Amino acid sequence: MGAMIGLPVAVGTGAVRIGSWVFCLYQAAASALLWGAVLAILVTTKKESVVLSAKK
């Protein structure tokens, strides 16, 4: 949510240049961190730990 609001505001005010290498590296690092978190959750979650909400 913060990136959806903060990034356009920062670009609009000139605080961040999208074409800069620093911004590109920052976005790549953030993406890698989020992918790592998703993969860690995927690996640690077992099929048995998922609770189904509807049982017949």
PQR file with spaces between the fields and no chain letter, atoms N, CA, C, O and H, PARSE charges and radii, in Angstrom:
ATOM       1  N    MET     1       0.824   -1.187    0.000 -0.4000 1.5000
ATOM       2  CA   MET     1       0.000    0.000    0.000 -0.0000 2.0000
ATOM       3  C    MET     1       0.869    1.252    0.000  0.5500 1.7000
ATOM       4  O    MET     1       0.578    2.226   -0.694 -0.5500 1.4000
ATOM       5  N    GLY     2       1.924    1.211    0.777 -0.4000 1.5000
ATOM       6  CA   GLY     2       2.821    2.360    0.833 -0.0000 2.0000
ATOM       7  C    GLY     2       3.530    2.597   -0.487  0.5500 1.7000
ATOM       8  O    GLY     2       3.753    3.741   -0.883 -0.5500 1.4000
ATOM       9  H    GLY     2       2.161    0.420    1.341  0.4000 1.0000
ATOM      10  N    ALA     3       3.889    1.503   -1.178 -0.4000 1.5000
ATOM      11  CA   ALA     3       4.557    1.646   -2.466 -0.0000 2.0000
ATOM      12  C    ALA     3       3.593    2.165   -3.521  0.5500 1.7000
ATOM      13  O    ALA     3       3.994    2.908   -4.416 -0.5500 1.4000
ATOM      14  H    ALA     3       3.708    0.573   -0.856  0.4000 1.0000
ATOM      15  N    MET     4       2.331    1.782   -3.424 -0.4000 1.5000
ATOM      16  CA   MET     4       1.344    2.234   -4.411 -0.0000 2.0000
ATOM      17  C    MET     4       1.091    3.733   -4.287  0.5500 1.7000
ATOM      18  O    MET     4       0.798    4.396   -5.282 -0.5500 1.4000
ATOM      19  H    MET     4       2.004    1.178   -2.697  0.4000 1.0000
ATOM      20  N    ILE     5       1.200    4.260   -3.096 -0.4000 1.5000
ATOM      21  CA   ILE     5       0.989    5.693   -2.890 -0.0000 2.0000
ATOM      22  C    ILE     5       2.316    6.442   -2.932  0.5500 1.7000
ATOM      23  O    ILE     5       2.418    7.500   -3.553 -0.5500 1.4000
ATOM      24  H    ILE     5       1.439    3.721   -2.288  0.4000 1.0000
ATOM      25  N    GLY     6       3.317    5.900   -2.281 -0.4000 1.5000
ATOM      26  CA   GLY     6       4.590    6.598   -2.134 -0.0000 2.0000
ATOM      27  C    GLY     6       5.392    6.709   -3.417  0.5500 1.7000
ATOM      28  O    GLY     6       6.016    7.742   -3.660 -0.5500 1.4000
ATOM      29  H    GLY     6       3.234    5.041   -1.776  0.4000 1.0000
ATOM      30  N    LEU     7       5.391    5.675   -4.241 -0.4000 1.5000
ATOM      31  CA   LEU     7       6.191    5.706   -5.462 -0.0000 2.0000
ATOM      32  C    LEU     7       5.705    6.767   -6.449  0.5500 1.7000
ATOM      33  O    LEU     7       6.527    7.539   -6.942 -0.5500 1.4000
ATOM      34  H    LEU     7       4.884    4.836   -4.043  0.4000 1.0000
ATOM      35  N    PRO     8       4.404    6.842   -6.763 -0.5600 1.5000
ATOM      36  CA   PRO     8       3.970    7.915   -7.667  0.2800 2.0000
ATOM      37  C    PRO     8       4.217    9.317   -7.107  0.5500 1.7000
ATOM      38  O    PRO     8       4.544   10.234   -7.860 -0.5500 1.4000
ATOM      39  N    VAL     9       4.064    9.487   -5.805 -0.4000 1.5000
ATOM      40  CA   VAL     9       4.315   10.790   -5.193 -0.0000 2.0000
ATOM      41  C    VAL     9       5.796   11.136   -5.290  0.5500 1.7000
ATOM      42  O    VAL     9       6.152   12.271   -5.607 -0.5500 1.4000
ATOM      43  H    VAL     9       3.798    8.742   -5.193  0.4000 1.0000
ATOM      44  N    ALA    10       6.660   10.159   -5.017 -0.4000 1.5000
ATOM      45  CA   ALA    10       8.110   10.406   -5.082 -0.0000 2.0000
ATOM      46  C    ALA    10       8.557   10.706   -6.508  0.5500 1.7000
ATOM      47  O    ALA    10       9.412   11.565   -6.718 -0.5500 1.4000
ATOM      48  H    ALA    10       6.372    9.237   -4.758  0.4000 1.0000
ATOM      49  N    VAL    11       7.993   10.013   -7.482 -0.4000 1.5000
ATOM      50  CA   VAL    11       8.332   10.274   -8.883 -0.0000 2.0000
ATOM      51  C    VAL    11       7.785   11.636   -9.308  0.5500 1.7000
ATOM      52  O    VAL    11       8.462   12.389  -10.008 -0.5500 1.4000
ATOM      53  H    VAL    11       7.297    9.315   -7.311  0.4000 1.0000
ATOM      54  N    GLY    12       6.578   11.946   -8.891 -0.4000 1.5000
ATOM      55  CA   GLY    12       5.959   13.219   -9.262 -0.0000 2.0000
ATOM      56  C    GLY    12       6.690   14.424   -8.699  0.5500 1.7000
ATOM      57  O    GLY    12       6.769   15.463   -9.355 -0.5500 1.4000
ATOM      58  H    GLY    12       6.028   11.334   -8.323  0.4000 1.0000
ATOM      59  N    THR    13       7.215   14.300   -7.516 -0.4000 1.5000
ATOM      60  CA   THR    13       7.939   15.418   -6.906 -0.0000 2.0000
ATOM      61  C    THR    13       9.392   15.475   -7.349  0.5500 1.7000
ATOM      62  O    THR    13      10.082   16.456   -7.074 -0.5500 1.4000
ATOM      63  H    THR    13       7.151   13.456   -6.984  0.4000 1.0000
ATOM      64  N    GLY    14       9.864   14.444   -8.027 -0.4000 1.5000
ATOM      65  CA   GLY    14      11.245   14.436   -8.496 -0.0000 2.0000
ATOM      66  C    GLY    14      12.220   13.870   -7.485  0.5500 1.7000
ATOM      67  O    GLY    14      13.432   13.948   -7.686 -0.5500 1.4000
ATOM      68  H    GLY    14       9.303   13.646   -8.250  0.4000 1.0000
ATOM      69  N    ALA    15      11.710   13.294   -6.392 -0.4000 1.5000
ATOM      70  CA   ALA    15      12.586   12.726   -5.369 -0.0000 2.0000
ATOM      71  C    ALA    15      13.240   11.434   -5.850  0.5500 1.7000
ATOM      72  O    ALA    15      14.333   11.083   -5.405 -0.5500 1.4000
ATOM      73  H    ALA    15      10.725   13.230   -6.228  0.4000 1.0000
ATOM      74  N    VAL    16      12.571   10.731   -6.757 -0.4000 1.5000
ATOM      75  CA   VAL    16      13.074    9.458   -7.277 -0.0000 2.0000
ATOM      76  C    VAL    16      13.042    9.513   -8.798  0.5500 1.7000
ATOM      77  O    VAL    16      12.050    9.924   -9.400 -0.5500 1.4000
ATOM      78  H    VAL    16      11.684   11.016   -7.119  0.4000 1.0000
ATOM      79  N    ARG    17      14.147    9.090   -9.409 -0.4000 1.5000
ATOM      80  CA   ARG    17      14.175    8.959  -10.866 -0.0000 2.0000
ATOM      81  C    ARG    17      14.076    7.480  -11.205  0.5500 1.7000
ATOM      82  O    ARG    17      14.926    6.689  -10.796 -0.5500 1.4000
ATOM      83  H    ARG    17      14.953    8.756   -8.920  0.4000 1.0000
ATOM      84  N    ILE    18      13.040    7.103  -11.951 -0.4000 1.5000
ATOM      85  CA   ILE    18      12.818    5.697  -12.267 -0.0000 2.0000
ATOM      86  C    ILE    18      13.939    5.142  -13.139  0.5500 1.7000
ATOM      87  O    ILE    18      14.235    3.950  -13.061 -0.5500 1.4000
ATOM      88  H    ILE    18      12.349    7.745  -12.282  0.4000 1.0000
ATOM      89  N    GLY    19      14.562    5.962  -13.957 -0.4000 1.5000
ATOM      90  CA   GLY    19      15.620    5.499  -14.855 -0.0000 2.0000
ATOM      91  C    GLY    19      16.975    5.322  -14.197  0.5500 1.7000
ATOM      92  O    GLY    19      17.917    4.896  -14.866 -0.5500 1.4000
ATOM      93  H    GLY    19      14.322    6.931  -14.020  0.4000 1.0000
ATOM      94  N    SER    20      17.115    5.629  -12.920 -0.4000 1.5000
ATOM      95  CA   SER    20      18.421    5.535  -12.276 -0.0000 2.0000
ATOM      96  C    SER    20      18.753    4.091  -11.893  0.5500 1.7000
ATOM      97  O    SER    20      17.859    3.289  -11.621 -0.5500 1.4000
ATOM      98  H    SER    20      16.350    5.975  -12.376  0.4000 1.0000
ATOM      99  N    TRP    21      20.038    3.775  -11.877 -0.4000 1.5000
ATOM     100  CA   TRP    21      20.489    2.424  -11.524 -0.0000 2.0000
ATOM     101  C    TRP    21      20.227    2.107  -10.060  0.5500 1.7000
ATOM     102  O    TRP    21      19.955    0.957   -9.716 -0.5500 1.4000
ATOM     103  H    TRP    21      20.764    4.426  -12.098  0.4000 1.0000
ATOM     104  N    VAL    22      20.304    3.096   -9.208 -0.4000 1.5000
ATOM     105  CA   VAL    22      20.057    2.875   -7.781 -0.0000 2.0000
ATOM     106  C    VAL    22      18.609    2.435   -7.563  0.5500 1.7000
ATOM     107  O    VAL    22      18.347    1.509   -6.795 -0.5500 1.4000
ATOM     108  H    VAL    22      20.525    4.030   -9.487  0.4000 1.0000
ATOM     109  N    PHE    23      17.681    3.093   -8.234 -0.4000 1.5000
ATOM     110  CA   PHE    23      16.277    2.714   -8.115 -0.0000 2.0000
ATOM     111  C    PHE    23      16.061    1.306   -8.652  0.5500 1.7000
ATOM     112  O    PHE    23      15.322    0.516   -8.064 -0.5500 1.4000
ATOM     113  H    PHE    23      17.894    3.845   -8.858  0.4000 1.0000
ATOM     114  N    CYS    24      16.707    0.999   -9.767 -0.4000 1.5000
ATOM     115  CA   CYS    24      16.572   -0.324  -10.378 -0.0000 2.0000
ATOM     116  C    CYS    24      17.114   -1.407   -9.428  0.5500 1.7000
ATOM     117  O    CYS    24      16.486   -2.453   -9.261 -0.5500 1.4000
ATOM     118  H    CYS    24      17.307    1.641  -10.244  0.4000 1.0000
ATOM     119  N    LEU    25      18.254   -1.162   -8.820 -0.4000 1.5000
ATOM     120  CA   LEU    25      18.828   -2.135   -7.884 -0.0000 2.0000
ATOM     121  C    LEU    25      17.972   -2.269   -6.627  0.5500 1.7000
ATOM     122  O    LEU    25      17.829   -3.363   -6.081 -0.5500 1.4000
ATOM     123  H    LEU    25      18.763   -0.313   -8.955  0.4000 1.0000
ATOM     124  N    TYR    26      17.405   -1.153   -6.170 -0.4000 1.5000
ATOM     125  CA   TYR    26      16.527   -1.186   -5.003 -0.0000 2.0000
ATOM     126  C    TYR    26      15.291   -2.041   -5.285  0.5500 1.7000
ATOM     127  O    TYR    26      14.892   -2.854   -4.452 -0.5500 1.4000
ATOM     128  H    TYR    26      17.522   -0.264   -6.613  0.4000 1.0000
ATOM     129  N    GLN    27      14.696   -1.858   -6.443 -0.4000 1.5000
ATOM     130  CA   GLN    27      13.514   -2.631   -6.799 -0.0000 2.0000
ATOM     131  C    GLN    27      13.849   -4.111   -6.977  0.5500 1.7000
ATOM     132  O    GLN    27      13.056   -4.970   -6.592 -0.5500 1.4000
ATOM     133  H    GLN    27      15.021   -1.197   -7.120  0.4000 1.0000
ATOM     134  N    ALA    28      15.004   -4.420   -7.549 -0.4000 1.5000
ATOM     135  CA   ALA    28      15.416   -5.816   -7.712 -0.0000 2.0000
ATOM     136  C    ALA    28      15.655   -6.475   -6.356  0.5500 1.7000
ATOM     137  O    ALA    28      15.285   -7.632   -6.155 -0.5500 1.4000
ATOM     138  H    ALA    28      15.649   -3.722   -7.861  0.4000 1.0000
ATOM     139  N    ALA    29      16.269   -5.749   -5.428 -0.4000 1.5000
ATOM     140  CA   ALA    29      16.505   -6.291   -4.086 -0.0000 2.0000
ATOM     141  C    ALA    29      15.186   -6.514   -3.347  0.5500 1.7000
ATOM     142  O    ALA    29      15.020   -7.532   -2.675 -0.5500 1.4000
ATOM     143  H    ALA    29      16.569   -4.809   -5.590  0.4000 1.0000
ATOM     144  N    ALA    30      14.253   -5.576   -3.463 -0.4000 1.5000
ATOM     145  CA   ALA    30      12.959   -5.732   -2.811 -0.0000 2.0000
ATOM     146  C    ALA    30      12.202   -6.914   -3.398  0.5500 1.7000
ATOM     147  O    ALA    30      11.560   -7.667   -2.665 -0.5500 1.4000
ATOM     148  H    ALA    30      14.388   -4.749   -4.009  0.4000 1.0000
ATOM     149  N    SER    31      12.273   -7.081   -4.707 -0.4000 1.5000
ATOM     150  CA   SER    31      11.607   -8.205   -5.360 -0.0000 2.0000
ATOM     151  C    SER    31      12.212   -9.532   -4.917  0.5500 1.7000
ATOM     152  O    SER    31      11.481  -10.484   -4.644 -0.5500 1.4000
ATOM     153  H    SER    31      12.795   -6.470   -5.302  0.4000 1.0000
ATOM     154  N    ALA    32      13.526   -9.605   -4.843 -0.4000 1.5000
ATOM     155  CA   ALA    32      14.193  -10.832   -4.407 -0.0000 2.0000
ATOM     156  C    ALA    32      13.826  -11.157   -2.954  0.5500 1.7000
ATOM     157  O    ALA    32      13.630  -12.323   -2.613 -0.5500 1.4000
ATOM     158  H    ALA    32      14.120   -8.831   -5.064  0.4000 1.0000
ATOM     159  N    LEU    33      13.737  -10.152   -2.118 -0.4000 1.5000
ATOM     160  CA   LEU    33      13.360  -10.366   -0.719 -0.0000 2.0000
ATOM     161  C    LEU    33      11.943  -10.914   -0.607  0.5500 1.7000
ATOM     162  O    LEU    33      11.692  -11.839    0.165 -0.5500 1.4000
ATOM     163  H    LEU    33      13.897   -9.205   -2.395  0.4000 1.0000
ATOM     164  N    LEU    34      11.017  -10.348   -1.374 -0.4000 1.5000
ATOM     165  CA   LEU    34       9.639  -10.834   -1.329 -0.0000 2.0000
ATOM     166  C    LEU    34       9.520  -12.251   -1.890  0.5500 1.7000
ATOM     167  O    LEU    34       8.783  -13.069   -1.339 -0.5500 1.4000
ATOM     168  H    LEU    34      11.221   -9.596   -2.001  0.4000 1.0000
ATOM     169  N    TRP    35      10.236  -12.555   -2.979 -0.4000 1.5000
ATOM     170  CA   TRP    35      10.226  -13.915   -3.525 -0.0000 2.0000
ATOM     171  C    TRP    35      10.805  -14.893   -2.512  0.5500 1.7000
ATOM     172  O    TRP    35      10.301  -16.008   -2.376 -0.5500 1.4000
ATOM     173  H    TRP    35      10.835  -11.890   -3.427  0.4000 1.0000
ATOM     174  N    GLY    36      11.848  -14.497   -1.803 -0.4000 1.5000
ATOM     175  CA   GLY    36      12.430  -15.355   -0.772 -0.0000 2.0000
ATOM     176  C    GLY    36      11.444  -15.647    0.347  0.5500 1.7000
ATOM     177  O    GLY    36      11.364  -16.774    0.835 -0.5500 1.4000
ATOM     178  H    GLY    36      12.257  -13.591   -1.913  0.4000 1.0000
ATOM     179  N    ALA    37      10.688  -14.622    0.754 -0.4000 1.5000
ATOM     180  CA   ALA    37       9.684  -14.821    1.799 -0.0000 2.0000
ATOM     181  C    ALA    37       8.588  -15.765    1.335  0.5500 1.7000
ATOM     182  O    ALA    37       8.155  -16.633    2.092 -0.5500 1.4000
ATOM     183  H    ALA    37      10.752  -13.707    0.358  0.4000 1.0000
ATOM     184  N    VAL    38       8.137  -15.605    0.105 -0.4000 1.5000
ATOM     185  CA   VAL    38       7.089  -16.477   -0.425 -0.0000 2.0000
ATOM     186  C    VAL    38       7.588  -17.915   -0.523  0.5500 1.7000
ATOM     187  O    VAL    38       6.873  -18.846   -0.150 -0.5500 1.4000
ATOM     188  H    VAL    38       8.489  -14.900   -0.511  0.4000 1.0000
ATOM     189  N    LEU    39       8.795  -18.099   -1.016 -0.4000 1.5000
ATOM     190  CA   LEU    39       9.341  -19.454   -1.134 -0.0000 2.0000
ATOM     191  C    LEU    39       9.566  -20.089    0.234  0.5500 1.7000
ATOM     192  O    LEU    39       9.356  -21.292    0.393 -0.5500 1.4000
ATOM     193  H    LEU    39       9.375  -17.343   -1.319  0.4000 1.0000
ATOM     194  N    ALA    40       9.990  -19.307    1.223 -0.4000 1.5000
ATOM     195  CA   ALA    40      10.186  -19.840    2.575 -0.0000 2.0000
ATOM     196  C    ALA    40       8.861  -20.300    3.168  0.5500 1.7000
ATOM     197  O    ALA    40       8.802  -21.354    3.802 -0.5500 1.4000
ATOM     198  H    ALA    40      10.161  -18.330    1.094  0.4000 1.0000
ATOM     199  N    ILE    41       7.811  -19.533    2.972 -0.4000 1.5000
ATOM     200  CA   ILE    41       6.492  -19.928    3.475 -0.0000 2.0000
ATOM     201  C    ILE    41       6.006  -21.163    2.731  0.5500 1.7000
ATOM     202  O    ILE    41       5.424  -22.064    3.335 -0.5500 1.4000
ATOM     203  H    ILE    41       7.860  -18.677    2.457  0.4000 1.0000
ATOM     204  N    LEU    42       6.240  -21.209    1.431 -0.4000 1.5000
ATOM     205  CA   LEU    42       5.814  -22.351    0.628 -0.0000 2.0000
ATOM     206  C    LEU    42       6.496  -23.639    1.078  0.5500 1.7000
ATOM     207  O    LEU    42       5.861  -24.692    1.149 -0.5500 1.4000
ATOM     208  H    LEU    42       6.712  -20.476    0.940  0.4000 1.0000
ATOM     209  N    VAL    43       7.783  -23.553    1.381 -0.4000 1.5000
ATOM     210  CA   VAL    43       8.533  -24.744    1.780 -0.0000 2.0000
ATOM     211  C    VAL    43       8.145  -25.199    3.183  0.5500 1.7000
ATOM     212  O    VAL    43       8.066  -26.399    3.446 -0.5500 1.4000
ATOM     213  H    VAL    43       8.298  -22.698    1.323  0.4000 1.0000
ATOM     214  N    THR    44       7.904  -24.253    4.081 -0.4000 1.5000
ATOM     215  CA   THR    44       7.620  -24.622    5.473 -0.0000 2.0000
ATOM     216  C    THR    44       6.170  -25.041    5.711  0.5500 1.7000
ATOM     217  O    THR    44       5.880  -25.700    6.709 -0.5500 1.4000
ATOM     218  H    THR    44       7.968  -23.278    3.868  0.4000 1.0000
ATOM     219  N    THR    45       5.260  -24.672    4.815 -0.4000 1.5000
ATOM     220  CA   THR    45       3.865  -25.043    4.989 -0.0000 2.0000
ATOM     221  C    THR    45       3.643  -26.465    4.480  0.5500 1.7000
ATOM     222  O    THR    45       3.973  -26.795    3.341 -0.5500 1.4000
ATOM     223  H    THR    45       5.496  -24.137    4.004  0.4000 1.0000
ATOM     224  N    LYS    46       3.085  -27.282    5.338 -0.4000 1.5000
ATOM     225  CA   LYS    46       2.815  -28.662    4.969 -0.0000 2.0000
ATOM     226  C    LYS    46       1.349  -28.815    4.598  0.5500 1.7000
ATOM     227  O    LYS    46       0.504  -28.019    5.007 -0.5500 1.4000
ATOM     228  H    LYS    46       2.816  -27.014    6.263  0.4000 1.0000
ATOM     229  N    LYS    47       1.065  -29.830    3.830 -0.4000 1.5000
ATOM     230  CA   LYS    47      -0.307  -30.064    3.392 -0.0000 2.0000
ATOM     231  C    LYS    47      -1.218  -30.339    4.582  0.5500 1.7000
ATOM     232  O    LYS    47      -2.388  -29.957    4.569 -0.5500 1.4000
ATOM     233  H    LYS    47       1.752  -30.476    3.498  0.4000 1.0000
ATOM     234  N    GLU    48      -0.697  -30.992    5.599 -0.4000 1.5000
ATOM     235  CA   GLU    48      -1.507  -31.336    6.758 -0.0000 2.0000
ATOM     236  C    GLU    48      -1.858  -30.118    7.606  0.5500 1.7000
ATOM     237  O    GLU    48      -2.834  -30.150    8.355 -0.5500 1.4000
ATOM     238  H    GLU    48       0.253  -31.303    5.610  0.4000 1.0000
ATOM     239  N    SER    49      -1.068  -29.038    7.498 -0.4000 1.5000
ATOM     240  CA   SER    49      -1.324  -27.876    8.344 -0.0000 2.0000
ATOM     241  C    SER    49      -2.374  -26.944    7.754  0.5500 1.7000
ATOM     242  O    SER    49      -2.790  -25.993    8.416 -0.5500 1.4000
ATOM     243  H    SER    49      -0.275  -29.013    6.889  0.4000 1.0000
ATOM     244  N    VAL    50      -2.804  -27.192    6.544 -0.4000 1.5000
ATOM     245  CA   VAL    50      -3.838  -26.373    5.928 -0.0000 2.0000
ATOM     246  C    VAL    50      -5.195  -26.868    6.418  0.5500 1.7000
ATOM     247  O    VAL    50      -5.521  -28.047    6.280 -0.5500 1.4000
ATOM     248  H    VAL    50      -2.466  -27.964    6.006  0.4000 1.0000
ATOM     249  N    VAL    51      -5.974  -25.969    6.984 -0.4000 1.5000
ATOM     250  CA   VAL    51      -7.267  -26.334    7.545 -0.0000 2.0000
ATOM     251  C    VAL    51      -8.345  -26.006    6.516  0.5500 1.7000
ATOM     252  O    VAL    51      -8.427  -24.878    6.029 -0.5500 1.4000
ATOM     253  H    VAL    51      -5.710  -25.011    7.096  0.4000 1.0000
ATOM     254  N    LEU    52      -9.152  -26.981    6.198 -0.4000 1.5000
ATOM     255  CA   LEU    52     -10.252  -26.750    5.276 -0.0000 2.0000
ATOM     256  C    LEU    52     -11.435  -26.196    6.040  0.5500 1.7000
ATOM     257  O    LEU    52     -11.735  -26.643    7.147 -0.5500 1.4000
ATOM     258  H    LEU    52      -9.085  -27.897    6.595  0.4000 1.0000
ATOM     259  N    SER    53     -12.105  -25.225    5.448 -0.4000 1.5000
ATOM     260  CA   SER    53     -13.202  -24.573    6.158 -0.0000 2.0000
ATOM     261  C    SER    53     -14.518  -25.315    6.021  0.5500 1.7000
ATOM     262  O    SER    53     -15.388  -25.152    6.875 -0.5500 1.4000
ATOM     263  H    SER    53     -11.862  -24.862    4.549  0.4000 1.0000
ATOM     264  N    ALA    54     -14.702  -26.119    4.992 -0.4000 1.5000
ATOM     265  CA   ALA    54     -15.960  -26.798    4.773 -0.0000 2.0000
ATOM     266  C    ALA    54     -15.737  -28.314    4.789  0.5500 1.7000
ATOM     267  O    ALA    54     -14.945  -28.851    4.015 -0.5500 1.4000
ATOM     268  H    ALA    54     -13.994  -26.251    4.297  0.4000 1.0000
ATOM     269  N    LYS    55     -16.449  -28.977    5.678 -0.4000 1.5000
ATOM     270  CA   LYS    55     -16.379  -30.439    5.745 -0.0000 2.0000
ATOM     271  C    LYS    55     -17.776  -30.994    5.589  0.5500 1.7000
ATOM     272  O    LYS    55     -18.741  -30.411    6.082 -0.5500 1.4000
ATOM     273  H    LYS    55     -17.093  -28.541    6.307  0.4000 1.0000
ATOM     274  N    LYS    56     -17.888  -32.123    4.903 -0.4000 1.5000
ATOM     275  CA   LYS    56     -19.207  -32.752    4.728 -0.0000 2.0000
ATOM     276  C    LYS    56     -19.291  -34.020    5.507  0.5500 1.7000
ATOM     277  O    LYS    56     -20.323  -34.691    5.485 -0.5500 1.4000
ATOM     278  H    LYS    56     -17.104  -32.596    4.502  0.4000 1.0000
